Amino acid sequence: MNIKNIVERLKKHNILLDSGLSQYEIAKIENTFNIQFPPDLSELLRSVLPISKGFINWRDSTEGNVNSIFDRLNWPLEGMLFDIEHNSFWYDGWGVRPIDLNEAKELCKFKYLEVPTLIPIYSHRYVPANPLECGNPIFSVHQTDIIYYGENIEEYFKVEFKDKSYNKMNYEKIKYITFWSEIVT
Protein backbone atom coordinates (compact mmCIF):
# COMPACT_ATOMS: atom_id res chain seq x y z
CA MET A 1 0.00 0.00 0.00
CA ASN A 2 1.31 3.39 -0.93
CA ILE A 3 0.17 5.91 1.71
CA LYS A 4 1.53 8.82 -0.29
CA ASN A 5 -0.67 7.90 -3.27
CA ILE A 6 -3.74 7.62 -1.04
CA VAL A 7 -3.06 10.98 0.62
CA GLU A 8 -2.54 12.64 -2.77
CA ARG A 9 -5.81 11.13 -4.02
CA LEU A 10 -7.68 12.39 -0.96
CA LYS A 11 -6.21 15.87 -1.43
CA LYS A 12 -7.03 15.82 -5.15
CA HIS A 13 -10.66 15.20 -4.26
CA ASN A 14 -10.69 17.99 -1.66
CA ILE A 15 -11.05 15.71 1.35
CA LEU A 16 -10.38 17.63 4.55
CA LEU A 17 -7.42 16.02 6.30
CA ASP A 18 -6.36 16.42 9.91
CA SER A 19 -3.02 15.31 11.31
CA GLY A 20 -2.66 11.59 11.75
CA LEU A 21 -3.58 9.81 14.94
CA SER A 22 -0.89 9.00 17.47
CA GLN A 23 -0.31 5.42 18.56
CA TYR A 24 -1.86 6.41 21.90
CA GLU A 25 -4.99 7.76 20.17
CA ILE A 26 -5.32 4.58 18.11
CA ALA A 27 -5.03 2.41 21.23
CA LYS A 28 -7.65 4.55 22.99
CA ILE A 29 -10.03 4.34 20.01
CA GLU A 30 -9.59 0.58 19.71
CA ASN A 31 -10.27 0.21 23.42
CA THR A 32 -13.31 2.54 23.40
CA PHE A 33 -14.98 0.80 20.46
CA ASN A 34 -13.67 -2.72 21.12
CA ILE A 35 -12.15 -2.92 17.64
CA GLN A 36 -8.73 -3.39 16.17
CA PHE A 37 -7.75 -1.57 13.01
CA PRO A 38 -6.13 -3.76 10.37
CA PRO A 39 -2.49 -2.67 9.86
CA ASP A 40 -3.07 -0.80 6.58
CA LEU A 41 -5.97 1.23 7.97
CA SER A 42 -3.93 1.93 11.10
CA GLU A 43 -1.02 3.11 8.95
CA LEU A 44 -3.29 5.40 6.95
CA LEU A 45 -4.90 6.87 10.08
CA ARG A 46 -1.46 7.48 11.62
CA SER A 47 -0.52 9.39 8.47
CA VAL A 48 -3.70 11.48 8.01
CA LEU A 49 -7.20 11.57 9.42
CA PRO A 50 -9.84 12.25 6.74
CA ILE A 51 -12.58 14.29 8.40
CA SER A 52 -14.76 15.48 5.54
CA LYS A 53 -18.46 14.62 5.66
CA GLY A 54 -18.99 10.87 5.48
CA PHE A 55 -15.64 10.00 7.04
CA ILE A 56 -15.24 8.94 10.66
CA ASN A 57 -13.59 11.55 12.84
CA TRP A 58 -11.95 9.08 15.18
CA ARG A 59 -10.32 11.90 17.14
CA ASP A 60 -13.61 13.55 18.16
CA SER A 61 -14.50 12.06 21.53
CA THR A 62 -17.63 14.11 22.14
CA GLU A 63 -20.61 12.05 23.28
CA GLY A 64 -22.54 12.69 20.07
CA ASN A 65 -19.67 11.59 17.85
CA VAL A 66 -18.90 8.51 19.96
CA ASN A 67 -22.56 7.50 19.71
CA SER A 68 -22.46 8.13 15.96
CA ILE A 69 -19.41 5.86 15.60
CA PHE A 70 -21.15 3.12 17.60
CA ASP A 71 -24.15 3.52 15.26
CA ARG A 72 -21.87 3.15 12.23
CA LEU A 73 -20.26 0.06 13.74
CA ASN A 74 -23.75 -1.42 14.33
CA TRP A 75 -25.05 -0.48 10.87
CA PRO A 76 -24.27 -3.89 9.27
CA LEU A 77 -26.10 -5.76 12.06
CA GLU A 78 -29.06 -3.37 11.97
CA GLY A 79 -29.31 -3.90 8.21
CA MET A 80 -29.38 -7.67 8.65
CA LEU A 81 -32.03 -7.45 11.35
CA PHE A 82 -34.13 -5.22 9.09
CA ASP A 83 -33.82 -7.66 6.21
CA ILE A 84 -34.67 -10.62 8.45
CA GLU A 85 -37.86 -8.85 9.45
CA HIS A 86 -38.84 -7.26 6.15
CA ASN A 87 -37.05 -9.08 3.32
CA SER A 88 -36.76 -12.70 4.46
CA PHE A 89 -32.96 -12.62 4.71
CA TRP A 90 -31.40 -15.65 6.33
CA TYR A 91 -27.83 -16.92 6.12
CA ASP A 92 -27.76 -20.68 5.49
CA GLY A 93 -24.70 -21.08 7.71
CA TRP A 94 -26.86 -20.23 10.72
CA GLY A 95 -28.96 -23.35 10.25
CA VAL A 96 -32.74 -23.49 10.01
CA ARG A 97 -34.40 -20.12 10.49
CA PRO A 98 -36.59 -20.03 13.61
CA ILE A 99 -40.26 -19.51 12.83
CA ASP A 100 -40.55 -16.88 15.55
CA LEU A 101 -39.23 -13.53 14.24
CA ASN A 102 -37.78 -12.48 17.59
CA GLU A 103 -35.92 -15.79 17.92
CA ALA A 104 -34.56 -15.38 14.39
CA LYS A 105 -33.33 -11.87 15.21
CA GLU A 106 -31.75 -13.02 18.49
CA LEU A 107 -29.95 -15.85 16.70
CA CYS A 108 -28.67 -13.35 14.12
CA LYS A 109 -27.34 -11.09 16.91
CA PHE A 110 -25.61 -14.06 18.53
CA LYS A 111 -24.08 -15.30 15.27
CA TYR A 112 -23.03 -11.77 14.33
CA LEU A 113 -20.62 -11.81 17.27
CA GLU A 114 -18.71 -14.59 15.49
CA VAL A 115 -18.08 -12.75 12.22
CA PRO A 116 -15.26 -10.29 11.49
CA THR A 117 -16.10 -6.80 12.68
CA LEU A 118 -16.61 -4.29 9.89
CA ILE A 119 -14.94 -0.94 10.50
CA PRO A 120 -16.40 2.09 8.74
CA ILE A 121 -14.12 4.06 6.46
CA TYR A 122 -16.44 6.37 4.52
CA SER A 123 -20.21 6.53 4.25
CA HIS A 124 -21.37 2.89 4.12
CA ARG A 125 -17.99 1.49 3.06
CA TYR A 126 -16.32 -0.88 5.51
CA VAL A 127 -13.12 -2.84 5.94
CA PRO A 128 -13.15 -6.10 7.94
CA ALA A 129 -10.96 -6.07 11.03
CA ASN A 130 -10.08 -9.74 10.53
CA PRO A 131 -7.88 -11.16 9.39
CA LEU A 132 -5.68 -8.66 11.18
CA GLU A 133 -3.46 -8.08 8.17
CA CYS A 134 -3.05 -5.71 5.25
CA GLY A 135 -5.04 -6.08 2.07
CA ASN A 136 -8.56 -6.79 3.30
CA PRO A 137 -11.24 -5.86 0.78
CA ILE A 138 -13.64 -2.97 1.21
CA PHE A 139 -17.35 -3.74 1.34
CA SER A 140 -20.22 -1.44 0.52
CA VAL A 141 -22.94 -2.30 3.04
CA HIS A 142 -26.58 -1.32 2.76
CA GLN A 143 -28.67 -3.78 4.74
CA THR A 144 -27.79 -7.15 3.16
CA ASP A 145 -27.08 -5.58 -0.20
CA ILE A 146 -23.34 -6.07 0.25
CA ILE A 147 -20.85 -5.74 -2.57
CA TYR A 148 -17.10 -5.44 -2.90
CA TYR A 149 -16.03 -1.84 -3.39
CA GLY A 150 -12.28 -2.28 -3.56
CA GLU A 151 -9.71 -5.05 -3.55
CA ASN A 152 -7.94 -3.24 -0.68
CA ILE A 153 -7.82 0.25 0.83
CA GLU A 154 -5.68 1.82 -1.89
CA GLU A 155 -7.77 0.40 -4.72
CA TYR A 156 -10.97 1.29 -2.85
CA PHE A 157 -10.19 5.01 -2.85
CA LYS A 158 -9.60 4.84 -6.60
CA VAL A 159 -13.07 3.35 -7.07
CA GLU A 160 -14.76 5.64 -4.53
CA PHE A 161 -13.47 8.77 -6.24
CA LYS A 162 -14.01 7.38 -9.74
CA ASP A 163 -10.32 7.31 -10.61
CA LYS A 164 -10.95 3.65 -11.44
CA SER A 165 -14.13 2.15 -12.77
CA TYR A 166 -15.97 -0.19 -10.43
CA ASN A 167 -16.04 -2.66 -13.33
CA LYS A 168 -12.23 -2.69 -13.42
CA MET A 169 -11.85 -4.28 -9.98
CA ASN A 170 -9.79 -7.44 -10.05
CA TYR A 171 -12.06 -9.90 -8.25
CA GLU A 172 -9.41 -12.61 -8.40
CA LYS A 173 -7.23 -10.48 -6.09
CA ILE A 174 -9.95 -9.99 -3.50
CA LYS A 175 -9.18 -11.75 -0.25
CA TYR A 176 -11.86 -14.11 1.05
CA ILE A 177 -13.39 -12.87 4.31
CA THR A 178 -15.33 -15.30 6.49
CA PHE A 179 -19.09 -14.74 6.29
CA TRP A 180 -18.93 -11.39 4.44
CA SER A 181 -17.57 -12.85 1.21
CA GLU A 182 -20.31 -15.46 1.33
CA ILE A 183 -23.15 -12.93 1.42
CA VAL A 184 -21.77 -10.55 -1.20
CA THR A 185 -24.49 -10.04 -3.82
N, C-alpha and C positions, 0 to 999 in steps of 0.2 A: 504494500500500500504506500502510495506516495502522498504524504500529508501536504506537502507544498502544492501539489496539483489540486487537491481538494480545497485548500484554503483559497487558492487563486480562482477556482470555479465559484466558490461561495462569494468572493468579492466581486467577480464579474457579474454575478446575478444580484448584486446589491443587498446581500444578506448582512445584517448588522452583526458584527462580531465583537465579543468582549474578550478580555484576556483569558487565557486557558486556566483551567482549574488546577489547583495544587494537589499534590498527592494526599494531603490532609483532607481537602475538600472532597475529593473522590471517595476516600474512606468513610467520611461522614455521610455522604449521600448514599453510598452502598449500605451503610448501617441503617440509616433512617428508612429507606425503602425496601430493605431486605432483598437487595439485588446485587449482582456483580457484573460490571461492565466487561464485555469481551475485550481482549487486549487492543484490538484495532480501534474500537470506539473509545476506550480509555485514552489511547494515544492521541486521537483527534481532539478529545475534550481537554486534554492537558495542553494542547497546542492553541486551540481557540474554542470559544464557547458561542455557537450561533444563538442569537437571542431574538431574531426577527419573529414576527407573528407565525405561529405554527410550530416553532421549535420549542424545546423544553429549556427553560432557564433554570438549570440545575443549581445555580448559585443562590437564587431567590428563596430564602427560607421563611417567607411570610406564610401565615396560616393558609391564606387563600391559595397561594401557589403550591404549597405542599399538598393541599387537598386536591388541587387540579392535577398534580402529578400522580397521586394515587388513583384518581379517576382514569387517567390515561393508561396507567398500568392495568387497571381492571377492565378497560374497554374490550379487549378480546373475549374475556369471560362473559361480560354483559351481552355482547353480541351473540355468543353461543346460546345463552339462556333465552334471549329473545327469539332466536330461531328455533329452539326446542319448543317454545310455547306457540309460536305463530307460523312457523314454516316447516314443521316436522323434521328438523335436523336431528340426526343421531349418528354418532360415530360407531361403526361396527365393532371396533376394538374394545368398546365398553360393555359388550355383551348385549343381551336382550333388553330393549328399552322397557322400563317399568310402565305399566298402564297409567298409573297415577302421575299426573303432571308434576306435582311437587316432589315426588320421589325421583322422577327423571331429572329434575333440576338439581336436586341434592346430590345425586350420583355424578352429574356433570361437574358440580363444584368440587367434589371429592377427587374425581379423576383429573381435573384441571391442575391440582396440586402436584401431579406427577409429570406434567409436561414442561418442556423448557420455557422459562419466563420470557415473554416478549418485552423488550425495552423500547419505548418510543423514541424515535429520532426526529421526525417531522410529520405534522398532521397525523394521518393514520398509517404511517410507515413505521415498521418495527424491525428490530434485529433480535434474534434469539440470543439469550445469555449463554446457552449451552449448545454445543460444546464450548467450553471456555478457551477459545482459540480464535485466531484471526481468520477472516474469510467466510464468516457466516453470511447467508443470503439475507436480503431485506424482503420483508413481506408487506404487502398492502393489505390491511385488515379492515373490512367493513362487515360486521356481523360474521357470518361464515362464508362470505364472498371473500376468499383469501387467495391472493395471487402473488407470484414472485414479482418484485419490483427492482431487483438488482442482484447480480451474482455475488456481490460483496459491497462494502460501504463505498469504495471509490467508484465502482461502476454504477451503483445506485444513484449517486449525485448526478452523474451524466444523464441518466434516464429521467430523474426528477426534473432537471432543468432543461430537458429536451436537447442536450448536446449529443445525445445518442438516442436513436429510436428504440422504443420499447420492443419492437419486433426484432431488433438486432441483439437481444440478450443471448448469451451462449448458455442454453439450458444444460448442456452436458457438463459445464463447469460449476453448476450450482450444487453446493454441498447438501446432502440429505440431512434433514433435521427431524428427529423423532416427532411423531404426531403431526406437526405443522406441514411437513412435506406431503403427508398422506391426505390432508384435507384441502390442499391447493386445488382450486377449480380451474 
